[in-house]
Amino acid sequence: MRFTASDSGFTGVLHTADRDIPLAKIRLQGRNLTFDATRELRGRNMVYHYDGTLSGESLSFTVQNDDGSSFFSFTVHREQ
């Protein structure tokens, strides 16, 4: 993941093994970061909602897709 801050807000991209996915609806409030990422799965576009909490140099996320059929969590660490 890579985020960029500017005067007009945030932009971001999720790097995956097969492609880069632009992030939408990026919101940072205090220590909470939320955004959406749309991925194609079996010929259908699925929106995944990411809810993250910042703690030091790490972000812990929970992720759920738009129809509720997929839920997972993970933690990312700042690149040195």
Buried (B, 14 or more C-beta within 10 A) or exposed (E): BEBEEEEEEBBBBBEEEEEEBEBEEBEBEEEEBBBBBBBEEEEEEBBBBBBBBBEEEEBEBEBBBEEEEEEEEEEEEEEE
